[in-house]
Amino acid sequence: MALLILSFPFAAADWLTFAHDPQRSGWAFEENTLTSENVSKLTLRWKTKLDNNSYSLSALTSPVVADKVSTAAGTKTVVYVAGVTGTVFALAADTGEQLWRHTFKNFVESKKNVYVFQGTFLCPNGITATPVIDKTTNTLYVIGPDGMLYGLDLGSGLVRYGPVQFVAPFSKNWSLSLTDGKIYTTLSQGCGNGFSGFYSIDVRDRHHPMIQEGLLSDTNTAGIWGRGGPVIGTNGRVYGGTGDGVFDPSAGDYSNTVVAASLSDLQIADYFLPPNWAYLNRNDFDLGSASPVFFGWRNRNLLAHGAKEGVIYLMDADSLGGKDHQTVLYTSPRLGNDRAVCCEGLGIWGGLSTSRDAAGDTWLYVPMGGPAAAAAPRFPLTNGDISKGSIMAFRVVPDVKTGNPKLEPAWISGNFWQPEPVVIANGIVFALSTGENAVQKGGEANRFKNTRSAVLRALDARTGKELFNSGETMTTWVHFSGLAVVDGRIFAVDHDSNVYSFGLPPNASEPQKGPTAAGR
């Protein structure tokens, strides 16, 4: 059986990178404290307001977590978030107490006139990439607003690595990933005049940082702006879905493709160009609005991806589009966005998630903005009317004729207000209803109107039945975020720079043994 996720040496109380692992699965396979029987007892354990000013839609990065960290207050499990304006915060996971903070000094000045979108929500001139933790060196790696890479000591916040100029100052870079001593990120939107593509830096020798760039365009097109950033497979490749623009491989432009590069040198290794790419480009349905997910299935490496159009592709991760670069293993019908509009949060944004259950079945979970499409398949289990969005769940099963994977609809959730990528833990799907206004028409000011507070919800992973709802606990909405699930606690952030910890009340339940990860 193919490996699903194995890139990090995970411990029970670690969440080292966005979406849990370099493959961006969202699957907390170590979790066994929370169960479908006790998750309804979740309560707000703490809420900490941080000294961070939001800028436009941005506030805090998604949380990452490390356990057994030696701090001035003793050995702790620590939650880390970075504020858009340039400060990293470390909080005690049990109490929310701030253990340390580190504010970066910018060595260059941002200029709004460098680029038409500079200083807007597309280019906020701040920290945009979720940091990554290296437990082997007790280091938190962060890209500062001016593109410098820093390595901060997990326990004290002192600089242990850098600063090294990694990417363009005030560029739009996305969630960091770490594998084999290299940090990876992606760039998009042309912010800071940074070219779109994959970027890596070898951090094993602090005195000889080796930086590589795998550019996908000579302009601001072909950006990889799915919030998972680089999606790293176990096959020596890194993947991403790219934004609108010209498609011309001979000129090095890979717009509107799912692209793979070699981890060793970031050379383009493969790509998939959708047959309707001209339609996607014309309607601003670029593949960059979400991150793909890499996973193993029946001794095969697969990559699943979906974006604004509301269509999902299942690809052979070792041969994305086949010999003609346009043939995948499976293409779904349109699952959402019947209105066929680009900029109202309809379709798939953020990223897909995957897990394997105790029976060995592989699941794919899809956050869908807006109602289900008329052509969407019938879901055997439904959980209420949908207007703003939903979580769709599919089993990955073999086609009886070809043996290739296909998606079998399993359930669809009740109504979500602009859902985020989900996290799966011990038979439970945790999902955030963000409450944000995703309609871009009318400018940034309108994005702050008609919002509502974010809501954390827990769903049964096999049926979609709601098991927990945080109600009005969270203060405000959130844009482009994510969850972390660690040792019976769920961590989230909002636009008011609050960090939340949800967990079971004291003595609510004894930790129980959960299902093991098949194929580990």
N, C-alpha and C positions, 0 to 999 in steps of 0.2 A: 504494500500500500504506500502511496506517495506521501512524502513528508508534507505537513501543512504549515507549520511554523517551527523553526528551530534555530533562528539566527542569534538569539540572545540567551545567556545563561540566567534565566529568570529565577528569582526567589519569590516566595509567597507574597511578599509585601513590596514588590517593585512594579512600577509603571514607568519604564525608562524612556519612552518616546511616544510621539503622537500615535494614537490607535493601537498602542500596546507593543507592536513589533515592527521591524523594518518592512514586512510584507503588508502592513496596514490592515491586518485582519480584524482588529477590534475585539478579539477573543481572549478574555482573561481566563485561560484554561486552568490556572492555578487556584482560582477562587473556590473555596468550599464552605465559607462561613454563611453566606447568604443562600437561601434555598427558596423554592416556590412556596414552601409552607410558612416561612418566617418573614419574607420580604415585605409583607403588608404592614409589619410593625416598624418599618423604617421611620426615622424621625430626624429632624435637624439637630445634629450634635453640636455644631458651631457655625458661626458666620463671622468672617473677619473683613472689615473694610480696610482697603489698602490705600496708601498715600500715592495714588496714581491718577493723573488726569487723562480721561479718554480724549481721543482725537477723532473727530468725525464718527465713523462706525466702530473704530477699533478701541479696545481697552486693554484686556489681559489675554495672554496666550493660554492655550489649553494646559491644564495641570500635568506635571510629571512628578513621579514619586520614587523615593529611594528609602529602603529600610536600613537599620543598624548603622546610622550615621553618627559619628562622634562629634558632638557639638559642645559648646560651653555649658549647656544645660543638661548634659548627659547624652547617653546613646538614644537616638530618636529615629522614628520614621518621619521623613520630612517631605513636605509638598512644596514644589517650586513653580512659580509663575513669573512671567516677565511682562512689564507694563510697556505700552506702546511708546511712552515718552522717554524710556531708557533706563528703567530700574528693574532689577531682579529681586524677588522676594522669596524668602525661605520661611515656611510655617511648620510648626509642630503638628503632625497629623492627628494627634489625640486631642489637642486643645485649641488649635488655631492660633496659638501665640506666635508672634513674629520672632524668629530666631536671629535673622540677619537680613540686611538689604545691601545691595550694591548698585550704585548709580554710575553709569558710564559717562566719561567725558568725550564729547565729539571733537575730533581733530580737524574736521572740515565743516564748513558752513553750508546748510541747505539753502537752495535758491529756488523759489517757486517758478521762476521763468525759464528754468533749464528745460522743462518739458511741459506740455499743455496740461497733463494730469498731475503734475507734481504739486503736493500739498492738498490733494483731494482725497476722497476715500479710496481711490485706486492706488495712490502713492502717498501714504500718510507720513513719510519722513521719520519713521520710528521702527521699533522692533515689531516685526510681523511673523517671524518664524518661531514655532514652538521649540524650545531648547531640547537637548538630548543629554542623557546621563551616561557616563562611563563608570560603572561600578568598579572596574579593575584598577582605576587610578583615582577613584573618589572625586571625579571632576564633572561639573555641569558645563557643557559647551553652549555658548550663546553668541548670536551675531548682533552686535550693537547697531544703533541707528546709522552709523557712518560706514557700515560694511565690515568693521573689524571683528574678527573671531576672537573670543575670550574663552579661557577655561577657568572656571571658578571652583574653589575648594567647596565640596559639598557641605562641610561642617561650619565653615567660617565665612565663606564668600570672598576670600582673598584670591587675587589673580594668580593662578598657577601656570597658565599658558597664554601666550600672546601679550598684547594684541598683535594680530597679523591681518593685513588687508586681504580679506578673502573674496569679497564681492564688491560691486560698485557701491559707493556711498549712497544711502537713501534709496537703494533699490528695493523691489518687492520680492523678498525671498521667503521661502516656505519651509515648513517643518523639517528640522534637521534629523538626519538618520546617521547611525554609526555602525560600521562593520569593518572588520579586519584592520583596525587602526586608522580608518579614513572617515571623515565627516562629509556627508553629502547634503546638498540642497538644490533647489531649482529657482530660477528667476522668471519673472513674467512682467508684462505690461510696459516694459521699457523704462520703468522708474529709475531715476538716477542715471539715465542713459546706459543702463546695463542691458546687455544682449540676453535674449531668452535662451534657456538651455539648462543642462545639468552642470553642476559644479562640485568638485571634491577637493579636499585638502588632507594630506597625510599628517597626522598629529603625533605620530610615534616618537619623533625626534623634534623637540621644541625649537632647536637651533637650525633645523633644516626642513621647514615646512614646504611640502611639495604640492602645488596647486595645479589642478587640471580643469579645463573647460571643454564641454561638449556642446557647442552652440548649434541651435536649431534654426537660426535666422540671422540675417545681417541687419534687421530692423527691430521694431517692437512687436512683431508678430510671432506666432508659434510659441507663446508663453505657456509654461506648465503651471497653472494656478489652482489646481486642486489642492485643498489645504493639507493633504498628506505629503505634498512635495514629492521627493524621490521614493518610489515604491521598489524595494529591493528584493529580487527573487533569490531563491537558493541555488539558482543555476548560473550565477556569475553575471547577471544582467540587472539593469535598473530601468524602470519604466515610468511613463507619464503620458497623460492625454494633453494635447496641445490646442492652443487658441486659434482664432481666425487668421486668415492671411493667404498668401500665395503658396501653392504647393508646387515645388520644383526641386526635386532631389539633386539634380545636376548643379543647381546653384546653392545647395545647402539649406533649403527652406522646406521645413516639414510641418507646415501649418495643417490643422484639422486632421491630425493623425494620432494613433496610439503608437508611440515610438519606444524602442528599446536600444540601450547603449551598453557597451561593455563596462563592467565595474572597474576593470584594471586601467583603462585608458580613455573611457567615455567616447570611444568611436561608435558611430551609429552601427548597430548590429542588425536591426530589423525594423519594420514598421507595418502598420495596417492603415490603409486609406479607405474609409467607407465609400461604397459605390455611389452614394448620394452626396458626396462631399461638397459639390457645387451648391446644392440646396442648403446644406448645413451652413456653408460660408455666407450665402446670400441672406439667410435668416438669423445670423448671429447665434447659431446653435453649436458653437465650437465645443470640442471635446475637453476643453480645459476646466469646465465648471465643477468637475469632480475628479477624485483620484481613483484609479483602478485598484484592484486587490489581487494579490498573487496567492495561489493555494494549490495543494496537491489533491488529485482525484484519480483513483484507479491507476496508480503508477504513471500518471501524466502530470506535468506542470501546466496549470491553467492560469489565465488572466481574465478577469471579468471587468467590464467597464460600461458605464452609461453616463449620459450628460443631459443637456438641456432638452434635447428632442424627446427624451423619455423612453429611449430604446436601449436595451442591454445587449452587449456582445460577449460571447464566450469564445476565448481565443486559446490556441495552443501557445503557451508562453515561450516555447522554443521555436515557433514559426508563426508569428502573429497573424499574418494575412495570407499564408500559403505562398505558393510560387508566384502568384500574380499580385501579392500584397493586398488583395481585396476580398479574400475568401476566408471567412472565419468558421468555427465549428458550429456556432449557433447564433442566430439573430432573433431577438424577441419581437413580437408585435409592439406597437407603440403602447406603452403602459400609462403614460400621463401626457399632459400638455396638449390636449386636443385643440386648444386655442392657437397653438403654433406661434407663441410669442416668446421672445428671448429674455426679457428683463423684468419679470414680475415674480421671480422665484418659482416658476413652474418647471416641471421636469426634475431631473436628478442633480442635486448640488451637494458638495462636500465629499462624498465617497461611499463606496459599498463596503459591507462587512461580511465576514464568513466565520463559520464554526463547524465542528463535527460533534454530533451527539453521541450518547452512550451506545446507541444501536449501530454506529458507524456511518450514519447518513450525513452528507455534507449539505449545509444550508447556506443560502445567500440572502442577505437582508438589504433592502433598498429603501432609502429615505426619498419619498416622492412628494414634491411640492404640487399643491393643487389636487383636484379630484382625479380619480382613475379615468383613463381614456375609454372611449366607447369600444375600442378594439382590444382592450386589455382582457386577458383570459379570466374566466370565472374562478374566483377563489372559493374553495370548499367551505372555509370558515371566514365569516365577516364579523366585525365588532362594532358596528355603528355607522351612521352616515358620515360622509367625508366631503368637506368643502375646501379646507385650507391645505390639507396634506395628510400623508399616511406613512406607515411603515409597511412595506410589502415583503412577504417571506416566501422563498422558493426552496425546494429541494433540488439539488443537482443530481440528475438521474440519467442513465444511458438511453439513447434512442434505440428502439428495438431493431431498426433496420440497419443503422450505421455503427452503432456502438459509441458514437460521439456523445458528449454531454449535452444535455438540454435542461431547461428550467421547467420544473413542475410546480405550479402555484399551490401554496399550502394555506396561507391565511393573509388577510389584510386587516390592519389595526383600525381603531376608531380615529376620529379627527385629530390631527396634529397641526399646529400653527407653525408652518415652516420647519420641518423636522431636520435635525442634525444626524450625522452618521451614528449608528448605534454601537453599543458595546454589549457583548454577550458574556455571561458569567454563570456557570452552573445551572443551565436550563432557563435562564432569565435574560430577557433583552431589556437593556436600559437605554432609554431614548429621551432626548431633550426636545420639547416643543419650544422653539426659541422666542416666539412672540414678536419677532421683528417685522417691520414693513419692508418687503423686498422689492417694491415697485420703484424702479429707478426714474421713471418719467416725473418731471417736475423738480429735479435737483435734490441735493442732499437734505435740504431743510424738510422736505416732505417725508424723508425716511424716518424722521423722529415723531411723526404723527401716526395715529392709528396703530400704535403698538400695544402690547400687553406683556405682563410678566412672563418670564420663561417658566416652564413646568417640567420637572423631572417625573418620568413615568417608567414603571416596570411592567413588562409584559411577559406572559408565558411564552417561552421560545418555540413551543410546538403548536400553540393555538392562537396566540395574539391576545388572549384575554388579559385585561388590565388587572394587575396585582397590587399596584401602588401608584398614587398620584400625590405630588407634593402640594397641589393647590396653589394658594397665594403665598407660599413660603418665600419664594425668590422675589426680589424687589423689582427687577426690571428685565428687559429683553436682552438678548445677546446676539452678536453677529459673528459668523465664521468661528465657531468654537469646537469644543469636544469634551468628552468625559474621561475620567480615570476611575477605575474600580480596583481597590486594593484592600485585602484583608478585611472584608466586610464593610467597607466604606466606599461611598461614591463622592467624588470631588467634581465641582463645577464652578464656573465663574459667570458674572453678568457684566453688563455695560457700565454699571455704576462702580466697577472695580471691587465688587464683593467676591470673596471666595467662600464656597459653601461645602460643608461636610455633612452628608447624610449617612446614618448608620443605625444599627439596632440599639434599643435601649440597653443599659447595663443588665446583664444576666437574662436577656430576653431569650437567648438560645445557646446551647452548646454548639461549638463548631461541628459540622457534620462532613463526612467524607463525600465528595462530589464525584461525578464521572471523570474518568481519566481521559486524556487526549489520545485518541486512537492514532497510531502511527508515530508516536513520539519515541 
